[in-house]
Amino acid sequence: MELGLIGLGKMGGNMRERIRRAGHTVIGYDRNPDLADADSLEELVSKLQAPRVLWVMVPAGGPTQDTVDQLAELLAPGDVVVDGGNSRWTDDIKHAETLAAKGIGFVDCGVSGGVWGLENGYALMYGGDAEHVALVQPIFEALKPEGAFGSVHAGAVGAGHFAKMVHNGIEYAMMQAFAEGWELLEAAPEVTDVREVFRSWQEGTVIRSWLLDLAVNALDDDEHLAKLKGWAADSGEGRWTVEAAIDHAVPLPAITASLFARFASRQDDSPQMKMIAALRNQFGGHAVESK
């Protein structure tokens, strides 16, 4: 099968390699000419045989919108566009409607696997009409991990990115739990080897997981994480998960708290804690620290 892949950053480049290893032809386009097989989107489209499948791996928002708009003018009825980036599911619906007006199919695909995906495979969650998914299925099979799991047709257009969004929200909460447990262990003078406590949990416990394995890897590199600053970004999906929970009246206390913890990490001197300190001083005469 032939695939046109747009966006050849670290993840896109690894995906191209994994698909090629499975015996498929991949023609890639990127703004960086050193990474590209085609010099333009027009040339990329011209090199593919109909029905064409174009997989987009560019940043969500404006870059994805611009790419979809360009492809709407270049492709023909029967072709399919796959958005494999981290777009918001509501954008998927708009993109599908834009392309459907020209007879072009659309599939949204949430992709998980990060830097490990080339060797281990990528977990895929995709949404779209069955006929469009079927055209892309050989690529899904090439990218997914070996075995029965790791790939799902989650539902209609938007379902893939919605599922990936919820996946990332769960990831936020799981990482926050490990982080809080680690900090408490580090704070307890009775515990003399926090790293080995984490390592011991890798076998026989109910919290053993890949995230735990990665935590142990990080502690092996830097036992007390002294080289790191306590600052963490949020990529957007955590916010969207909380917003969707509000829209559907679904309580997400753990995921919401983990998102807010990311925000707190960016404050060197918490304004909220200033008010807490001031109130404690006012009602109880508790000591405050001045700059």
LINHUTA-V923648 format. One record per pair of residues at least 12 apart in sequence whose ideal C-beta (glycine too) atoms are under 10 Angstrom apart, sorted by sequence separation. I is the first residue (numbers start at 1). GAP is how many residues later the second one is. If there is no record, write none. Layout:
i=I gap=GAP
i=I gap=GAP
This chain:
i=3 gap=12
i=16 gap=12
i=25 gap=12
i=29 gap=12
i=56 gap=12
i=83 gap=12
i=94 gap=12
i=96 gap=12
i=110 gap=12
i=111 gap=12
i=112 gap=12
i=124 gap=12
i=140 gap=12
i=182 gap=12
i=185 gap=12
i=201 gap=12
i=276 gap=12
i=277 gap=12
i=3 gap=13
i=15 gap=13
i=29 gap=13
i=41 gap=13
i=54 gap=13
i=68 gap=13
i=83 gap=13
i=93 gap=13
i=95 gap=13
i=109 gap=13
i=110 gap=13
i=111 gap=13
i=112 gap=13
i=140 gap=13
i=181 gap=13
i=182 gap=13
i=185 gap=13
i=199 gap=13
i=202 gap=13
i=242 gap=13
i=277 gap=13
i=5 gap=14
i=16 gap=14
i=29 gap=14
i=54 gap=14
i=67 gap=14
i=81 gap=14
i=92 gap=14
i=110 gap=14
i=111 gap=14
i=126 gap=14
i=137 gap=14
i=198 gap=14
i=199 gap=14
i=201 gap=14
i=202 gap=14
i=241 gap=14
i=242 gap=14
i=274 gap=14
i=13 gap=15
i=29 gap=15
i=56 gap=15
i=68 gap=15
i=81 gap=15
i=92 gap=15
i=93 gap=15
i=109 gap=15
i=110 gap=15
i=111 gap=15
i=124 gap=15
i=182 gap=15
i=198 gap=15
i=201 gap=15
i=241 gap=15
i=3 gap=16
i=12 gap=16
i=27 gap=16
i=28 gap=16
i=29 gap=16
i=67 gap=16
i=92 gap=16
i=109 gap=16
i=110 gap=16
i=124 gap=16
i=137 gap=16
i=181 gap=16
i=182 gap=16
i=199 gap=16
i=200 gap=16
i=242 gap=16
i=3 gap=17
i=13 gap=17
i=27 gap=17
i=54 gap=17
i=81 gap=17
i=91 gap=17
i=92 gap=17
i=108 gap=17
i=109 gap=17
i=110 gap=17
i=124 gap=17
i=181 gap=17
i=198 gap=17
i=199 gap=17
i=238 gap=17
i=241 gap=17
i=242 gap=17
i=1 gap=18
i=8 gap=18
i=12 gap=18
i=27 gap=18
i=29 gap=18
i=67 gap=18
i=81 gap=18
i=108 gap=18
i=109 gap=18
i=122 gap=18
i=198 gap=18
i=238 gap=18
i=241 gap=18
i=242 gap=18
i=16 gap=19
i=27 gap=19
i=52 gap=19
i=64 gap=19
i=68 gap=19
i=80 gap=19
i=89 gap=19
i=107 gap=19
i=108 gap=19
i=109 gap=19
i=124 gap=19
i=134 gap=19
i=8 gap=20
i=27 gap=20
i=54 gap=20
i=79 gap=20
i=88 gap=20
i=107 gap=20
i=108 gap=20
i=122 gap=20
i=123 gap=20
i=124 gap=20
i=133 gap=20
i=178 gap=20
i=181 gap=20
i=195 gap=20
i=196 gap=20
i=198 gap=20
i=199 gap=20
i=238 gap=20
i=239 gap=20
i=1 gap=21
i=3 gap=21
i=4 gap=21
i=5 gap=21
i=6 gap=21
i=7 gap=21
i=8 gap=21
i=9 gap=21
i=16 gap=21
i=27 gap=21
i=54 gap=21
i=64 gap=21
i=87 gap=21
i=89 gap=21
i=106 gap=21
i=107 gap=21
i=121 gap=21
i=122 gap=21
i=123 gap=21
i=124 gap=21
i=195 gap=21
i=198 gap=21
i=199 gap=21
i=238 gap=21
i=1 gap=22
i=2 gap=22
i=3 gap=22
i=4 gap=22
i=5 gap=22
i=6 gap=22
i=7 gap=22
i=8 gap=22
i=13 gap=22
i=25 gap=22
i=52 gap=22
i=63 gap=22
i=64 gap=22
i=65 gap=22
i=87 gap=22
i=106 gap=22
i=107 gap=22
i=121 gap=22
i=122 gap=22
i=123 gap=22
i=197 gap=22
i=198 gap=22
i=237 gap=22
i=238 gap=22
i=269 gap=22
i=1 gap=23
i=2 gap=23
i=3 gap=23
i=4 gap=23
i=5 gap=23
i=6 gap=23
i=7 gap=23
i=8 gap=23
i=9 gap=23
i=12 gap=23
i=25 gap=23
i=52 gap=23
i=60 gap=23
i=64 gap=23
i=68 gap=23
i=72 gap=23
i=79 gap=23
i=81 gap=23
i=82 gap=23
i=83 gap=23
i=84 gap=23
i=85 gap=23
i=87 gap=23
i=105 gap=23
i=106 gap=23
i=121 gap=23
i=122 gap=23
i=130 gap=23
i=178 gap=23
i=195 gap=23
i=196 gap=23
i=239 gap=23
i=1 gap=24
i=2 gap=24
i=3 gap=24
i=4 gap=24
i=5 gap=24
i=6 gap=24
i=7 gap=24
i=8 gap=24
i=25 gap=24
i=51 gap=24
i=52 gap=24
i=61 gap=24
i=64 gap=24
i=68 gap=24
i=71 gap=24
i=75 gap=24
i=79 gap=24
i=80 gap=24
i=81 gap=24
i=82 gap=24
i=83 gap=24
i=84 gap=24
i=85 gap=24
i=86 gap=24
i=105 gap=24
i=109 gap=24
i=121 gap=24
i=195 gap=24
i=234 gap=24
i=238 gap=24
i=239 gap=24
i=1 gap=25
i=2 gap=25
i=3 gap=25
i=4 gap=25
i=5 gap=25
i=6 gap=25
i=29 gap=25
i=45 gap=25
i=50 gap=25
i=51 gap=25
i=54 gap=25
i=55 gap=25
i=56 gap=25
i=57 gap=25
i=58 gap=25
i=60 gap=25
i=61 gap=25
i=77 gap=25
i=78 gap=25
i=79 gap=25
i=80 gap=25
i=81 gap=25
i=82 gap=25
i=83 gap=25
i=84 gap=25
i=85 gap=25
i=86 gap=25
i=107 gap=25
i=118 gap=25
i=120 gap=25
i=121 gap=25
i=125 gap=25
i=126 gap=25
i=127 gap=25
i=128 gap=25
i=132 gap=25
i=194 gap=25
i=195 gap=25
i=234 gap=25
i=8 gap=26
i=9 gap=26
i=41 gap=26
i=45 gap=26
i=50 gap=26
i=51 gap=26
i=52 gap=26
i=53 gap=26
i=54 gap=26
i=55 gap=26
i=56 gap=26
i=57 gap=26
i=58 gap=26
i=59 gap=26
i=60 gap=26
i=61 gap=26
i=65 gap=26
i=68 gap=26
i=69 gap=26
i=72 gap=26
i=76 gap=26
i=77 gap=26
i=78 gap=26
i=79 gap=26
i=80 gap=26
i=81 gap=26
i=82 gap=26
i=83 gap=26
i=84 gap=26
i=85 gap=26
i=105 gap=26
i=106 gap=26
i=107 gap=26
i=117 gap=26
i=119 gap=26
i=120 gap=26
i=121 gap=26
i=123 gap=26
i=124 gap=26
i=125 gap=26
i=126 gap=26
i=127 gap=26
i=128 gap=26
i=181 gap=26
i=232 gap=26
i=234 gap=26
i=8 gap=27
i=27 gap=27
i=28 gap=27
i=30 gap=27
i=31 gap=27
i=44 gap=27
i=48 gap=27
i=50 gap=27
i=51 gap=27
i=52 gap=27
i=53 gap=27
i=54 gap=27
i=55 gap=27
i=56 gap=27
i=57 gap=27
i=58 gap=27
i=59 gap=27
i=60 gap=27
i=61 gap=27
i=64 gap=27
i=68 gap=27
i=71 gap=27
i=72 gap=27
i=75 gap=27
i=76 gap=27
i=77 gap=27
i=78 gap=27
i=80 gap=27
i=81 gap=27
i=82 gap=27
i=83 gap=27
i=84 gap=27
i=105 gap=27
i=109 gap=27
i=117 gap=27
i=123 gap=27
i=124 gap=27
i=125 gap=27
i=126 gap=27
i=127 gap=27
i=128 gap=27
i=129 gap=27
i=133 gap=27
i=195 gap=27
i=196 gap=27
i=234 gap=27
i=235 gap=27
i=7 gap=28
i=8 gap=28
i=30 gap=28
i=42 gap=28
i=45 gap=28
i=46 gap=28
i=50 gap=28
i=51 gap=28
i=52 gap=28
i=53 gap=28
i=54 gap=28
i=55 gap=28
i=56 gap=28
i=57 gap=28
i=59 gap=28
i=60 gap=28
i=64 gap=28
i=67 gap=28
i=68 gap=28
i=71 gap=28
i=72 gap=28
i=75 gap=28
i=76 gap=28
i=77 gap=28
i=104 gap=28
i=105 gap=28
i=107 gap=28
i=117 gap=28
i=122 gap=28
i=123 gap=28
i=124 gap=28
i=125 gap=28
i=126 gap=28
i=127 gap=28
i=128 gap=28
i=129 gap=28
i=195 gap=28
i=234 gap=28
i=8 gap=29
i=26 gap=29
i=28 gap=29
i=41 gap=29
i=45 gap=29
i=50 gap=29
i=51 gap=29
i=52 gap=29
i=53 gap=29
i=54 gap=29
i=55 gap=29
i=56 gap=29
i=57 gap=29
i=58 gap=29
i=65 gap=29
i=69 gap=29
i=72 gap=29
i=73 gap=29
i=75 gap=29
i=100 gap=29
i=107 gap=29
i=121 gap=29
i=122 gap=29
i=123 gap=29
i=124 gap=29
i=125 gap=29
i=126 gap=29
i=127 gap=29
i=128 gap=29
i=178 gap=29
i=194 gap=29
i=195 gap=29
i=232 gap=29
i=233 gap=29
i=234 gap=29
i=6 gap=30
i=40 gap=30
i=41 gap=30
i=44 gap=30
i=45 gap=30
i=55 gap=30
i=61 gap=30
i=65 gap=30
i=68 gap=30
i=69 gap=30
i=72 gap=30
i=74 gap=30
i=75 gap=30
i=105 gap=30
i=109 gap=30
i=113 gap=30
i=120 gap=30
i=121 gap=30
i=124 gap=30
i=125 gap=30
i=127 gap=30
i=128 gap=30
i=177 gap=30
i=193 gap=30
i=194 gap=30
i=232 gap=30
i=5 gap=31
i=42 gap=31
i=45 gap=31
i=48 gap=31
i=56 gap=31
i=60 gap=31
i=64 gap=31
i=68 gap=31
i=71 gap=31
i=96 gap=31
i=105 gap=31
i=109 gap=31
i=113 gap=31
i=126 gap=31
i=127 gap=31
i=128 gap=31
i=178 gap=31
i=231 gap=31
i=232 gap=31
i=234 gap=31
i=5 gap=32
i=6 gap=32
i=31 gap=32
i=41 gap=32
i=42 gap=32
i=72 gap=32
i=96 gap=32
i=111 gap=32
i=113 gap=32
i=127 gap=32
i=128 gap=32
i=232 gap=32
i=233 gap=32
i=234 gap=32
i=4 gap=33
i=5 gap=33
i=41 gap=33
i=65 gap=33
i=71 gap=33
i=96 gap=33
i=99 gap=33
i=107 gap=33
i=126 gap=33
i=127 gap=33
i=174 gap=33
i=178 gap=33
i=182 gap=33
i=232 gap=33
i=233 gap=33
i=4 gap=34
i=40 gap=34
i=41 gap=34
i=45 gap=34
i=93 gap=34
i=109 gap=34
i=125 gap=34
i=126 gap=34
i=127 gap=34
i=177 gap=34
i=178 gap=34
i=181 gap=34
i=230 gap=34
i=231 gap=34
i=232 gap=34
i=6 gap=35
i=71 gap=35
i=92 gap=35
i=125 gap=35
i=126 gap=35
i=127 gap=35
i=174 gap=35
i=230 gap=35
i=231 gap=35
i=19 gap=36
i=68 gap=36
i=92 gap=36
i=96 gap=36
i=124 gap=36
i=125 gap=36
i=127 gap=36
i=174 gap=36
i=175 gap=36
i=178 gap=36
i=179 gap=36
i=182 gap=36
i=229 gap=36
i=230 gap=36
i=231 gap=36
i=4 gap=37
i=113 gap=37
i=125 gap=37
i=126 gap=37
i=127 gap=37
i=174 gap=37
i=178 gap=37
i=182 gap=37
i=231 gap=37
i=6 gap=38
i=29 gap=38
i=68 gap=38
i=84 gap=38
i=89 gap=38
i=112 gap=38
i=125 gap=38
i=126 gap=38
i=174 gap=38
i=186 gap=38
i=230 gap=38
i=5 gap=39
i=16 gap=39
i=56 gap=39
i=124 gap=39
i=125 gap=39
i=175 gap=39
i=186 gap=39
i=229 gap=39
i=4 gap=40
i=15 gap=40
i=84 gap=40
i=124 gap=40
i=125 gap=40
i=171 gap=40
i=175 gap=40
i=4 gap=41
i=16 gap=41
i=123 gap=41
i=125 gap=41
i=15 gap=42
i=84 gap=42
i=109 gap=42
i=110 gap=42
i=125 gap=42
i=182 gap=42
i=183 gap=42
i=4 gap=43
i=12 gap=43
i=83 gap=43
i=182 gap=43
i=4 gap=44
i=12 gap=44
i=13 gap=44
i=82 gap=44
i=83 gap=44
i=110 gap=44
i=123 gap=44
i=2 gap=45
i=3 gap=45
i=12 gap=45
i=83 gap=45
i=109 gap=45
i=2 gap=46
i=11 gap=46
i=12 gap=46
i=82 gap=46
i=107 gap=46
i=108 gap=46
i=179 gap=46
i=2 gap=47
i=81 gap=47
i=183 gap=47
i=1 gap=48
i=2 gap=48
i=4 gap=48
i=5 gap=48
i=6 gap=48
i=7 gap=48
i=9 gap=48
i=80 gap=48
i=108 gap=48
i=2 gap=49
i=3 gap=49
i=4 gap=49
i=5 gap=49
i=6 gap=49
i=7 gap=49
i=8 gap=49
i=9 gap=49
i=80 gap=49
i=108 gap=49
i=110 gap=49
i=111 gap=49
i=2 gap=50
i=3 gap=50
i=4 gap=50
i=5 gap=50
i=6 gap=50
i=7 gap=50
i=8 gap=50
i=9 gap=50
i=54 gap=50
i=82 gap=50
i=107 gap=50
i=108 gap=50
i=110 gap=50
i=111 gap=50
i=2 gap=51
i=3 gap=51
i=4 gap=51
i=5 gap=51
i=6 gap=51
i=7 gap=51
i=80 gap=51
i=81 gap=51
i=82 gap=51
i=106 gap=51
i=108 gap=51
i=109 gap=51
i=110 gap=51
i=112 gap=51
i=179 gap=51
i=1 gap=52
i=3 gap=52
i=4 gap=52
i=5 gap=52
i=6 gap=52
i=7 gap=52
i=52 gap=52
i=53 gap=52
i=55 gap=52
i=57 gap=52
i=80 gap=52
i=105 gap=52
i=106 gap=52
i=108 gap=52
i=109 gap=52
i=110 gap=52
i=112 gap=52
i=51 gap=53
i=56 gap=53
i=78 gap=53
i=79 gap=53
i=80 gap=53
i=82 gap=53
i=107 gap=53
i=108 gap=53
i=110 gap=53
i=111 gap=53
i=179 gap=53
i=51 gap=54
i=53 gap=54
i=55 gap=54
i=57 gap=54
i=78 gap=54
i=80 gap=54
i=82 gap=54
i=108 gap=54
i=109 gap=54
i=110 gap=54
i=80 gap=55
i=81 gap=55
i=84 gap=55
i=108 gap=55
i=109 gap=55
i=110 gap=55
i=112 gap=55
i=7 gap=56
i=55 gap=56
i=79 gap=56
i=80 gap=56
i=108 gap=56
i=110 gap=56
i=112 gap=56
i=176 gap=56
i=6 gap=57
i=7 gap=57
i=78 gap=57
i=82 gap=57
i=100 gap=57
i=110 gap=57
i=175 gap=57
i=6 gap=58
i=82 gap=58
i=110 gap=58
i=84 gap=59
i=112 gap=59
i=7 gap=60
i=96 gap=60
i=97 gap=60
i=172 gap=60
i=6 gap=61
i=96 gap=61
i=95 gap=62
i=96 gap=62
i=172 gap=62
i=93 gap=63
i=94 gap=63
i=95 gap=63
i=172 gap=63
i=6 gap=64
i=92 gap=64
i=93 gap=64
i=94 gap=64
i=6 gap=65
i=92 gap=65
i=93 gap=65
i=172 gap=65
i=173 gap=65
i=92 gap=66
i=168 gap=66
i=171 gap=66
i=172 gap=66
i=4 gap=67
i=91 gap=67
i=92 gap=67
i=168 gap=67
i=171 gap=67
i=89 gap=68
i=90 gap=68
i=92 gap=68
i=168 gap=68
i=169 gap=68
i=173 gap=68
i=15 gap=69
i=89 gap=69
i=92 gap=69
i=168 gap=69
i=169 gap=69
i=172 gap=69
i=88 gap=70
i=89 gap=70
i=91 gap=70
i=92 gap=70
i=167 gap=70
i=168 gap=70
i=169 gap=70
i=172 gap=70
i=4 gap=71
i=87 gap=71
i=89 gap=71
i=90 gap=71
i=165 gap=71
i=166 gap=71
i=169 gap=71
i=170 gap=71
i=12 gap=72
i=89 gap=72
i=90 gap=72
i=165 gap=72
i=168 gap=72
i=169 gap=72
i=11 gap=73
i=12 gap=73
i=87 gap=73
i=88 gap=73
i=89 gap=73
i=164 gap=73
i=165 gap=73
i=168 gap=73
i=169 gap=73
i=11 gap=74
i=83 gap=74
i=87 gap=74
i=88 gap=74
i=89 gap=74
i=165 gap=74
i=166 gap=74
i=167 gap=74
i=4 gap=75
i=6 gap=75
i=86 gap=75
i=89 gap=75
i=165 gap=75
i=166 gap=75
i=169 gap=75
i=6 gap=76
i=84 gap=76
i=85 gap=76
i=89 gap=76
i=161 gap=76
i=165 gap=76
i=169 gap=76
i=4 gap=77
i=5 gap=77
i=6 gap=77
i=7 gap=77
i=83 gap=77
i=84 gap=77
i=87 gap=77
i=88 gap=77
i=177 gap=77
i=180 gap=77
i=4 gap=78
i=6 gap=78
i=7 gap=78
i=82 gap=78
i=83 gap=78
i=86 gap=78
i=87 gap=78
i=162 gap=78
i=165 gap=78
i=166 gap=78
i=176 gap=78
i=180 gap=78
i=3 gap=79
i=5 gap=79
i=6 gap=79
i=53 gap=79
i=86 gap=79
i=161 gap=79
i=162 gap=79
i=165 gap=79
i=166 gap=79
i=173 gap=79
i=176 gap=79
i=179 gap=79
i=84 gap=80
i=172 gap=80
i=173 gap=80
i=174 gap=80
i=51 gap=81
i=55 gap=81
i=173 gap=81
i=174 gap=81
i=176 gap=81
i=177 gap=81
i=180 gap=81
i=53 gap=82
i=86 gap=82
i=162 gap=82
i=170 gap=82
i=172 gap=82
i=173 gap=82
i=176 gap=82
i=179 gap=82
i=52 gap=83
i=53 gap=83
i=169 gap=83
i=172 gap=83
i=173 gap=83
i=175 gap=83
i=176 gap=83
i=51 gap=84
i=55 gap=84
i=170 gap=84
i=171 gap=84
i=172 gap=84
i=173 gap=84
i=174 gap=84
i=176 gap=84
i=53 gap=85
i=169 gap=85
i=170 gap=85
i=172 gap=85
i=173 gap=85
i=176 gap=85
i=53 gap=86
i=166 gap=86
i=169 gap=86
i=172 gap=86
i=173 gap=86
i=175 gap=86
i=176 gap=86
i=179 gap=86
i=168 gap=87
i=169 gap=87
i=171 gap=87
i=172 gap=87
i=175 gap=87
i=55 gap=88
i=170 gap=88
i=173 gap=88
i=166 gap=89
i=169 gap=89
i=172 gap=89
i=120 gap=90
i=169 gap=90
i=172 gap=90
i=116 gap=94
i=18 gap=95
i=15 gap=96
i=21 gap=97
i=15 gap=98
i=116 gap=98
i=12 gap=99
i=14 gap=99
i=18 gap=99
i=11 gap=100
i=14 gap=100
i=18 gap=100
i=14 gap=101
i=17 gap=101
i=18 gap=101
i=60 gap=101
i=11 gap=102
i=14 gap=102
i=15 gap=102
i=16 gap=102
i=18 gap=102
i=11 gap=103
i=14 gap=103
i=15 gap=103
i=18 gap=103
i=10 gap=104
i=11 gap=104
i=14 gap=104
i=18 gap=104
i=10 gap=105
i=13 gap=105
i=14 gap=105
i=11 gap=106
i=10 gap=107
i=11 gap=107
i=15 gap=107
i=10 gap=108
i=14 gap=108
i=11 gap=111
i=26 gap=113
i=24 gap=114
i=23 gap=115
i=24 gap=115
i=22 gap=116
i=26 gap=116
i=22 gap=117
i=24 gap=117
i=24 gap=118
i=19 gap=119
i=22 gap=119
i=23 gap=119
i=19 gap=120
i=22 gap=120
i=18 gap=121
i=21 gap=121
i=22 gap=121
i=19 gap=122
i=20 gap=122
i=19 gap=123
i=15 gap=124
i=18 gap=124
i=19 gap=124
i=18 gap=125
i=18 gap=126
i=15 gap=127
i=110 gap=127
i=15 gap=128
i=14 gap=129
i=3 gap=133
i=1 gap=134
i=5 gap=134
i=1 gap=135
i=3 gap=135
i=1 gap=136
i=3 gap=136
i=1 gap=137
i=2 gap=137
i=1 gap=138
i=3 gap=139
i=1 gap=140
i=1 gap=141
i=88 gap=148
i=86 gap=149
i=87 gap=149
i=88 gap=149
i=86 gap=150
i=90 gap=150
i=86 gap=151
i=88 gap=151
i=89 gap=151
i=88 gap=152
i=86 gap=154
i=90 gap=154
i=88 gap=155
i=89 gap=155
i=88 gap=156
i=60 gap=175
i=61 gap=175
i=60 gap=176
i=60 gap=177
